[in-house]
Amino acid sequence: MSEDSQFVIRPATLADEPYLLSMMRQLVEQEPNQGVFRETLVCKTLHYLFNHPERGRIWTLAFSAKPVGYMVLTLGFSFEFHGTDAFIDELYIAPAFRRRGFGMRAVEHLETEAKMLGVNALHLEVDRGNDAAFGLYRRTGFKDHNRFLMTKWLQQPE
């Protein structure tokens, strides 16, 4: 069996929660921009997205049936992009499974799913210093628009 055929992308379920939370922690805590992982808040957000698929989707990435990553697509609306747009909000692949083409397959899968959801434009953000991810996204057709992503919290997380 080829390595490529052992890599599977499937919709995440509540049964994946322990794996998802572990990988979400790893994503937040990895270099270059280590953050603070708030498990209770992340768990609440995860359940919200599972219960509101109109807001987005979550997929589990598995190799030989073992979860090795996940990705989250969130949906929005934009006049600039003439309707539904979406963010690749999170894409994580465990370090031991990187640089095998799985990231490319994951992005291609997200593009296909986004098209089926009627998405006109797909966005993402990359941490400064995460050159590998930046390179992957450039190779899959994402372009830098020389803009800054700015955020203002209206409700602070607990």
Secondary structure, DSSP 8 states (H G I E B T S, - for coil): --HHHHEEEEE--GGGHHHHHHHHHHHHHSSSS-----HHHHHHHHHHHHH-GGGEEEEEEEETTEEEEEEEEEEEEETTTTEEEEEEEEEEE-GGG-SSSHHHHHHHHHHHHHHHTT-SEEEE---TT-HHHHHHHHHTT----S-------SS---
